[in-house]
Structures are given as C-alpha cells and as structure tokens.
Amino acid sequence: MNIKTIKSSMCGYLIIFILSIGLTSFSIAQKSSPRDYPVTLYVSSQNAGYVDPVNIAVTIDHNKIVNQDFRYGKGQNVSIFKFVLKEGQHQIVAESSNGSAISDVVFYVDRPLWLNITYWGKSHFQLYISYHKLAFL
C-alpha cells in the first residue's frame, strides 16, 4: 500500500466514524424525550353519609380530569378515569366544594400508574399511588 491509499482509507474510516457518532448521539437524543405512560385514576367516596352526594373535582397539572358528584349509597362508589401522562413530575389536586376537603400532591411518572383518590368524609381525602393494578372489594 502506498501513502496515498492509506490516507484515503483513513479518511473513509474517519468519515464513517464521525457519521456513526452523529447517528448515535441522534438516537440518544430521541430516547431522552419524555415517554407517554397510561394512568388509571379511581375516584370514590367512603364518606359514610357525612356529605351525600359529595362533589369531587380532580386536576392534574391544572387540567380538570374529574368534576362530578359521588354518592355514598350502600358502600364504595368507584369511578374510573383513564388518560396518558408524560414521563416526569406532575401535580394532582383533589377538592370537594361541599365536603370541605383538599389534597395537593406532587408525584413522578416513569411507568404506568394507578391512582386512587378517596373522600373519607369530615374534610379528608386519601391518595394511593401504585405501579400495579388496583383491586376493590
């Protein structure tokens, strides 16, 4: 091999190397954008008749997800809401206009989530966050 052939081979390898680095960094940049994850929200009232029906409004990142009345009836009354959230930090706020309760929680999404918000009466909400599907009895 002469010097000219070696130089042109080296230039070819250098170009391939630069292109491969560029493609690698491009694919890394693509992977770093936030992913969408499914979220299931269960909303229920266990207020034992303190306020019946109780109005519950739930917002996530200032977007209203729920605004409806929940009756206690003969036990737990669960409604299911499904939506998608991007990977990252989010804020969920549950409020009751006639039950004098509020809950404000920041949580992180990095995989599918199941959330359960329950109004327990006497100005009290409970939020449960799970990475596994929830079951109700």
Backbone as a printed PyTorch tensor [residue, N CA C, xyz], in Angstrom:
tensor([[[  0.8320,  -1.1740,   0.0000],
         [  0.0000,   0.0000,   0.0000],
         [  0.8750,   1.2330,   0.0000]],

        [[  0.4800,   2.1980,  -0.7680],
         [  1.2410,   3.4410,  -0.7620],
         [  0.5880,   4.4400,   0.1850]],

        [[  1.2430,   5.5310,   0.4280],
         [  0.8040,   6.5560,   1.3830],
         [ -0.5360,   7.1400,   0.9650]],

        [[ -0.7420,   7.3420,  -0.3430],
         [ -1.9860,   7.9240,  -0.8310],
         [ -3.1710,   6.9980,  -0.5130]],

        [[ -3.0020,   5.7010,  -0.6990],
         [ -4.0600,   4.7360,  -0.4180],
         [ -4.3700,   4.7150,   1.0750]],

        [[ -3.3340,   4.7680,   1.8990],
         [ -3.5230,   4.7640,   3.3530],
         [ -4.2790,   6.0230,   3.7800]],

        [[ -3.9160,   7.1910,   3.2040],
         [ -4.6070,   8.4330,   3.5490],
         [ -6.0810,   8.3630,   3.1630]],

        [[ -6.3760,   7.8560,   1.9760],
         [ -7.7690,   7.7910,   1.5730],
         [ -8.5460,   6.7710,   2.3830]],

        [[ -7.9270,   5.6790,   2.7680],
         [ -8.6000,   4.6990,   3.6340],
         [ -8.8810,   5.3120,   4.9960]],

        [[ -7.9010,   6.0400,   5.5200],
         [ -8.0740,   6.6760,   6.8330],
         [ -9.1810,   7.7210,   6.7730]],

        [[ -9.2360,   8.4750,   5.6890],
         [-10.3040,   9.4690,   5.5420],
         [-11.6700,   8.7890,   5.5000]],

        [[-11.7650,   7.6900,   4.7840],
         [-13.0190,   6.9320,   4.7060],
         [-13.4410,   6.4300,   6.0750]],

        [[-12.4850,   5.8530,   6.8240],
         [-12.7980,   5.3740,   8.1790],
         [-13.1850,   6.5240,   9.1020]],

        [[-12.5060,   7.6480,   8.9410],
         [-12.8050,   8.8070,   9.7640],
         [-14.2300,   9.3130,   9.4880]],

        [[-14.6120,   9.3420,   8.2310],
         [-15.9660,   9.7830,   7.8670],
         [-17.0020,   8.8250,   8.4470]],

        [[-16.7610,   7.5240,   8.3200],
         [-17.6880,   6.5280,   8.8780],
         [-17.7750,   6.6970,  10.3920]],

        [[-16.6300,   6.9090,  11.0440],
         [-16.5990,   7.0890,  12.4920],
         [-17.4020,   8.3210,  12.9080]],

        [[-17.2100,   9.4310,  12.2300],
         [-17.9320,  10.6730,  12.5500],
         [-19.4330,  10.4910,  12.3340]],

        [[-19.8010,   9.8460,  11.2300],
         [-21.2190,   9.6120,  10.9670],
         [-21.8340,   8.7120,  12.0330]],

        [[-21.1000,   7.6770,  12.4400],
         [-21.6540,   6.7700,  13.4480],
         [-21.8300,   7.4830,  14.7910]],

        [[-20.9000,   8.3710,  15.1320],
         [-21.0480,   9.1420,  16.3720],
         [-22.2670,  10.0520,  16.2640]],

        [[-22.4420,  10.6850,  15.1430],
         [-23.5850,  11.5720,  14.9400],
         [-24.8960,  10.8210,  15.0280]],

        [[-24.9770,   9.6500,  14.4290],
         [-26.1970,   8.8540,  14.4820],
         [-26.4600,   8.3550,  15.9020]],

        [[-25.3900,   7.9970,  16.6010],
         [-25.5560,   7.5420,  17.9720],
         [-26.0940,   8.6700,  18.8470]],

        [[-25.5210,   9.8440,  18.7280],
         [-25.9970,  10.9560,  19.5490],
         [-27.4130,  11.3410,  19.1550]],

        [[-27.7650,  11.2040,  17.8720],
         [-29.1270,  11.4830,  17.4420],
         [-30.1000,  10.4910,  18.0690]],

        [[-29.7530,   9.2050,  18.0940],
         [-30.6510,   8.2210,  18.6710],
         [-30.7490,   8.3950,  20.1840]],

        [[-29.6890,   8.8250,  20.8430],
         [-29.7390,   9.0940,  22.2720],
         [-30.6610,  10.2820,  22.5350]],

        [[-30.5700,  11.3120,  21.7090],
         [-31.4230,  12.4880,  21.8710],
         [-32.8900,  12.0990,  21.6920]],

        [[-33.1800,  11.2110,  20.7460],
         [-34.5450,  10.7590,  20.5480],
         [-35.0490,  10.0110,  21.7720]],

        [[-34.2450,   9.1580,  22.3580],
         [-34.6590,   8.3650,  23.5030],
         [-34.8520,   9.2170,  24.7480]],

        [[-34.2090,  10.3610,  24.8200],
         [-34.3000,  11.1670,  26.0290],
         [-35.5700,  12.0190,  26.0970]],

        [[-36.3500,  12.0770,  25.0200],
         [-37.5910,  12.8380,  25.0820],
         [-38.5880,  12.0670,  25.9600]],

        [[-39.4370,  12.7850,  26.7040],
         [-40.3490,  12.1280,  27.6450],
         [-41.2980,  11.1530,  26.9470]],

        [[-41.4820,   9.9990,  27.5600],
         [-42.4030,   8.9930,  27.0460],
         [-43.7890,   9.2230,  27.6300]],

        [[-44.7930,   8.7310,  26.9350],
         [-46.1660,   8.7530,  27.4300],
         [-46.4480,   7.4560,  28.1770]],

        [[-47.1260,   7.5730,  29.3270],
         [-47.4870,   6.3980,  30.1100],
         [-48.9770,   6.4350,  30.4360]],

        [[-49.6360,   5.2810,  30.3800],
         [-51.0530,   5.2420,  30.7510],
         [-51.2140,   5.4020,  32.2610]],

        [[-52.2520,   6.1370,  32.6380],
         [-52.5710,   6.3440,  34.0450],
         [-54.0600,   6.0330,  34.2250]],

        [[-54.3640,   5.2790,  35.2620],
         [-55.7500,   4.9810,  35.6140],
         [-56.0320,   5.6250,  36.9620]],

        [[-57.0670,   6.4490,  37.0090],
         [-57.4530,   7.1420,  38.2350],
         [-58.7950,   6.6010,  38.7070]],

        [[-58.8200,   6.1160,  39.9350],
         [-60.0540,   5.6860,  40.5820],
         [-60.4500,   6.7800,  41.5740]],

        [[-61.6950,   7.2230,  41.4990],
         [-62.1960,   8.2300,  42.4310],
         [-63.4010,   7.6270,  43.1380]],

        [[-63.4120,   7.7460,  44.4770],
         [-64.5130,   7.1480,  45.2270],
         [-64.8410,   7.9570,  46.4690]],

        [[-66.0080,   7.6590,  47.0150],
         [-66.4640,   8.2910,  48.2470],
         [-66.7420,   7.2030,  49.2740]],

        [[-66.1210,   7.3350,  50.4200],
         [-66.3560,   6.4370,  51.5600],
         [-66.7930,   7.2850,  52.7360]],

        [[-67.6300,   8.2710,  52.4820],
         [-67.8990,   9.2840,  53.5000],
         [-68.9370,   8.8870,  54.5300]],

        [[-69.4630,   7.6780,  54.4380],
         [-70.4290,   7.1740,  55.4280],
         [-71.5930,   8.1420,  55.6600]],

        [[-71.9470,   8.8810,  54.6150],
         [-73.1200,   9.7340,  54.6940],
         [-72.8980,  11.1120,  55.2820]],

        [[-71.6630,  11.5170,  55.5680],
         [-71.4230,  12.8620,  56.1010],
         [-71.8810,  13.9160,  55.1020]],

        [[-71.5050,  13.7280,  53.8440],
         [-71.9410,  14.6060,  52.7620],
         [-72.3340,  13.6800,  51.6210]],

        [[-73.6200,  13.6670,  51.2820],
         [-74.0620,  12.7370,  50.2380],
         [-75.1060,  13.4130,  49.3650]],

        [[-74.7880,  13.7000,  48.1070],
         [-73.5470,  13.3530,  47.4160],
         [-72.4380,  14.3640,  47.7280]],

        [[-71.2150,  13.9430,  47.5270],
         [-70.0720,  14.8280,  47.6960],
         [-69.5450,  15.1770,  46.3060]],

        [[-69.2880,  16.4720,  46.0830],
         [-68.7340,  16.8920,  44.8040],
         [-67.2140,  16.7720,  44.8730]],

        [[-66.6290,  16.0770,  43.9030],
         [-65.1730,  15.9030,  43.8540],
         [-64.6670,  16.4000,  42.5090]],

        [[-63.6900,  17.3000,  42.5770],
         [-63.0200,  17.8050,  41.3780],
         [-61.5510,  17.4210,  41.4870]],

        [[-61.0070,  16.8440,  40.4230],
         [-59.5990,  16.4360,  40.4010],
         [-58.9350,  17.0840,  39.2020]],

        [[-57.7990,  17.7470,  39.4580],
         [-56.9980,  18.3080,  38.3680],
         [-55.6050,  17.6980,  38.4230]],

        [[-55.0320,  17.5280,  37.2550],
         [-53.6350,  17.1080,  37.1500],
         [-52.9420,  18.1430,  36.2840]],

        [[-51.9230,  18.7520,  36.8480],
         [-51.1830,  19.8180,  36.1540],
         [-52.1380,  20.8960,  35.6380]],

        [[-53.1130,  21.2670,  36.4460],
         [-54.0980,  22.3140,  36.1630],
         [-55.1020,  21.9240,  35.0710]],

        [[-55.1310,  20.6530,  34.6720],
         [-56.1200,  20.1630,  33.7100],
         [-57.1860,  19.3840,  34.4730]],

        [[-58.4370,  19.8120,  34.3340],
         [-59.5240,  19.1540,  35.0660],
         [-59.7740,  17.7680,  34.4700]],

        [[-59.6800,  16.7590,  35.3230],
         [-59.9050,  15.3720,  34.9190],
         [-61.2980,  14.9210,  35.3650]],

        [[-61.7030,  15.3480,  36.5660],
         [-62.9710,  14.9200,  37.1670],
         [-63.6570,  16.1380,  37.7810]],

        [[-64.9640,  16.2110,  37.6140],
         [-65.7840,  17.1900,  38.3360],
         [-67.1980,  16.6430,  38.3620]],

        [[-67.4910,  15.8750,  39.4110],
         [-68.8090,  15.2640,  39.4810],
         [-69.1710,  14.9400,  40.9260]],

        [[-70.4470,  14.6250,  41.1190],
         [-70.9470,  14.2340,  42.4280],
         [-70.7870,  12.7260,  42.6010]],

        [[-70.3890,  12.3240,  43.8030],
         [-70.2510,  10.9120,  44.1420],
         [-71.1620,  10.6160,  45.3180]],

        [[-72.0320,   9.6330,  45.1570],
         [-72.9500,   9.2200,  46.2230],
         [-72.3200,   8.0950,  47.0170]],

        [[-72.5960,   8.1070,  48.2940],
         [-72.1100,   7.0310,  49.1480],
         [-72.9480,   5.7750,  48.9390]],

        [[-74.2640,   5.9400,  48.9310],
         [-75.1480,   4.8010,  48.7060],
         [-74.9740,   3.7290,  49.7640]],

        [[-74.7720,   2.4920,  49.3210],
         [-74.6180,   1.3600,  50.2460],
         [-73.1690,   0.9360,  50.3760]],

        [[-72.2610,   1.7680,  50.0270],
         [-70.8400,   1.4030,  50.1140],
         [-70.0250,   2.2060,  49.1250]],

        [[-68.8690,   1.6950,  48.8400],
         [-67.9260,   2.4080,  47.9800],
         [-68.4720,   2.5670,  46.5700]],

        [[-68.3910,   3.7840,  46.0630],
         [-68.8380,   4.1130,  44.7220],
         [-67.6020,   4.5650,  43.9490]],

        [[-67.0860,   3.7110,  43.0570],
         [-65.8240,   3.9840,  42.3650],
         [-66.0900,   4.3280,  40.9070]],

        [[-65.4880,   5.4250,  40.4490],
         [-65.5000,   5.7770,  39.0290],
         [-64.0720,   5.7130,  38.5140]],

        [[-63.9130,   5.2790,  37.2610],
         [-62.5850,   5.0740,  36.6790],
         [-62.3740,   6.0690,  35.5450]],

        [[-61.1960,   6.6970,  35.5450],
         [-60.8100,   7.6540,  34.5110],
         [-59.4460,   7.2370,  33.9730]],

        [[-59.3200,   7.1660,  32.6510],
         [-58.0550,   6.7600,  32.0320],
         [-57.5310,   7.8850,  31.1560]],

        [[-56.2140,   8.1000,  31.2340],
         [-55.5680,   9.1450,  30.4450],
         [-54.0870,   8.8160,  30.3420]],

        [[-53.3410,   9.6870,  29.6870],
         [-51.9070,   9.4860,  29.4590],
         [-51.1560,  10.6790,  30.0260]],

        [[-50.0320,  10.4040,  30.6960],
         [-49.1520,  11.4650,  31.1830],
         [-47.7450,  11.2270,  30.6590]],

        [[-47.0470,  12.3190,  30.4180],
         [-45.6470,  12.2300,  30.0070],
         [-44.7810,  11.8820,  31.2130]],

        [[-43.6680,  11.2400,  30.9380],
         [-42.7110,  10.9350,  31.9910],
         [-42.2770,  12.2340,  32.6530]],

        [[-42.2340,  12.2270,  33.9740],
         [-41.7990,  13.4140,  34.7020],
         [-42.6630,  13.6920,  35.9110]],

        [[-42.4770,  14.8580,  36.4720],
         [-43.1630,  15.2830,  37.6920],
         [-44.5250,  15.8800,  37.3520]],

        [[-45.5220,  15.5390,  38.1570],
         [-46.8840,  16.0310,  37.9570],
         [-47.5070,  16.3850,  39.3030]],

        [[-48.5540,  17.2070,  39.2600],
         [-49.2630,  17.6090,  40.4680],
         [-50.7260,  17.2020,  40.3390]],

        [[-51.2360,  16.5310,  41.3690],
         [-52.6520,  16.1650,  41.4070],
         [-53.2970,  16.8890,  42.5860]],

        [[-54.4310,  17.5390,  42.3010],
         [-55.1740,  18.2540,  43.3360],
         [-56.6060,  17.7240,  43.3180]],

        [[-57.0760,  17.2840,  44.4890],
         [-58.4650,  16.8530,  44.6560],
         [-59.1330,  17.8290,  45.6090]],

        [[-60.3200,  18.2920,  45.2250],
         [-61.0560,  19.2470,  46.0570],
         [-62.5130,  18.8410,  46.1220]],

        [[-63.1270,  19.1490,  47.2440],
         [-64.5570,  18.9450,  47.3930],
         [-65.1990,  20.2860,  47.7030]],

        [[-66.1070,  20.7120,  46.8250],
         [-66.7450,  22.0150,  47.0280],
         [-67.7430,  21.9810,  48.1770]],

        [[-68.3190,  20.8330,  48.4780],
         [-69.2960,  20.7690,  49.5580],
         [-68.8460,  19.8490,  50.7090]],

        [[-67.6510,  19.3060,  50.6410],
         [-67.1590,  18.4280,  51.6970],
         [-65.9500,  18.9830,  52.4200]],

        [[-65.5860,  20.2180,  52.1080],
         [-64.5000,  20.9320,  52.7940],
         [-63.1930,  20.1530,  52.8610]],

        [[-62.7780,  19.5410,  51.7530],
         [-61.5280,  18.7810,  51.7550],
         [-60.6860,  19.1770,  50.5550]],

        [[-59.3710,  19.0880,  50.7250],
         [-58.4390,  19.3270,  49.6260],
         [-57.1990,  18.4610,  49.8400]],

        [[-56.6660,  17.9570,  48.7410],
         [-55.4170,  17.1950,  48.7620],
         [-54.5850,  17.6960,  47.5970]],

        [[-53.3160,  17.9770,  47.8420],
         [-52.4170,  18.5200,  46.8220],
         [-51.1050,  17.7440,  46.9140]],

        [[-50.8200,  16.9150,  45.9060],
         [-49.6680,  16.0160,  45.9480],
         [-48.8940,  16.1050,  44.6330]],

        [[-47.5660,  16.1100,  44.7430],
         [-46.6890,  16.0470,  43.5780],
         [-46.1720,  14.6130,  43.4920]],

        [[-46.2020,  14.0460,  42.2730],
         [-45.7450,  12.6730,  42.0760],
         [-44.9580,  12.5800,  40.7750]],

        [[-44.2630,  11.4660,  40.5890],
         [-43.4010,  11.2820,  39.4210],
         [-43.9000,  10.0910,  38.6090]],

        [[-43.9550,  10.2650,  37.2920],
         [-44.3760,   9.1950,  36.3900],
         [-43.1520,   8.6950,  35.6260]],

        [[-42.8770,   7.4080,  35.7510],
         [-41.7960,   6.8020,  34.9700],
         [-42.1880,   5.4220,  34.4500]],

        [[-43.4680,   5.0950,  34.6040],
         [-44.0530,   3.8380,  34.1200],
         [-45.5630,   3.9470,  34.3050]],

        [[-46.3390,   2.9800,  33.8220],
         [-47.7910,   3.0550,  34.0220],
         [-48.1340,   3.1620,  35.5100]],

        [[-49.1680,   3.9590,  35.8080],
         [-49.5570,   4.2000,  37.1990],
         [-51.0490,   3.9790,  37.4000]],

        [[-51.3840,   3.6060,  38.6350],
         [-52.7630,   3.5300,  39.0910],
         [-52.8680,   4.4290,  40.3080]],

        [[-53.8270,   5.3650,  40.2790],
         [-54.0390,   6.3030,  41.3760],
         [-55.4300,   6.0770,  41.9440]],

        [[-55.5560,   6.1720,  43.2520],
         [-56.8610,   6.0630,  43.8990],
         [-57.0350,   7.2430,  44.8400]],

        [[-58.0610,   8.0570,  44.5730],
         [-58.4040,   9.1740,  45.4550],
         [-59.7330,   8.8240,  46.1030]],

        [[-59.7490,   8.8350,  47.4270],
         [-60.9660,   8.5170,  48.1610],
         [-61.2990,   9.6580,  49.1150]],

        [[-62.5700,  10.0660,  49.0810],
         [-63.0680,  11.0440,  50.0500],
         [-63.6230,  10.2570,  51.2270]],

        [[-63.1030,  10.5130,  52.4170],
         [-63.4840,   9.7610,  53.6180],
         [-64.4250,  10.5430,  54.5290]],

        [[-64.8970,  11.6730,  54.0950],
         [-65.7790,  12.4630,  54.9550],
         [-64.9630,  13.2640,  55.9520]],

        [[-65.6630,  14.1620,  56.6540],
         [-65.0260,  15.0220,  57.6530],
         [-63.7500,  15.6750,  57.1120]],

        [[-63.8270,  16.2200,  55.9160],
         [-62.7310,  17.0070,  55.3210],
         [-61.4570,  16.2200,  55.0710]],

        [[-61.5790,  14.9980,  54.5770],
         [-60.3890,  14.1610,  54.4350],
         [-60.3760,  13.4040,  53.1010]],

        [[-59.2980,  13.6110,  52.3200],
         [-59.0250,  12.8180,  51.1210],
         [-57.8350,  11.9130,  51.4030]],

        [[-57.7930,  10.7700,  50.7200],
         [-56.6300,   9.8890,  50.7620],
         [-56.2310,   9.5760,  49.3290]],

        [[-54.9230,   9.6910,  49.0380],
         [-54.3930,   9.3630,  47.7170],
         [-53.4730,   8.1650,  47.8570]],

        [[-53.7060,   7.1690,  47.0190],
         [-52.8500,   5.9880,  46.9710],
         [-52.2950,   5.8910,  45.5570]],

        [[-50.9780,   5.7330,  45.4230],
         [-50.3070,   5.6430,  44.1250],
         [-49.6550,   4.2760,  44.0240]],

        [[-49.9010,   3.5760,  42.9130],
         [-49.3770,   2.2180,  42.7630],
         [-48.8300,   1.9930,  41.3530]],

        [[-47.7950,   1.1570,  41.2740],
         [-47.2680,   0.7180,  39.9840],
         [-47.9550,  -0.5770,  39.5310]],

        [[-48.9320,  -1.0310,  40.3110],
         [-49.6560,  -2.2550,  39.9900],
         [-51.1570,  -1.9620,  39.9690]],

        [[-51.8720,  -2.6970,  39.1290],
         [-53.3100,  -2.5100,  39.0100],
         [-53.9750,  -2.6940,  40.3740]],

        [[-54.9250,  -1.8190,  40.6810],
         [-55.6200,  -1.8650,  41.9530],
         [-56.8680,  -2.7290,  41.8490]],

        [[-57.2350,  -3.3460,  42.9560],
         [-58.4600,  -4.1410,  43.0230],
         [-59.3200,  -3.6150,  44.1660]],

        [[-60.6200,  -3.6420,  43.9830],
         [-61.5530,  -3.1720,  45.0090],
         [-62.4690,  -4.3020,  45.3960]],

        [[-62.7520,  -4.3750,  46.6830],
         [-63.6740,  -5.4230,  47.1840],
         [-65.0710,  -4.8860,  47.2780]]])
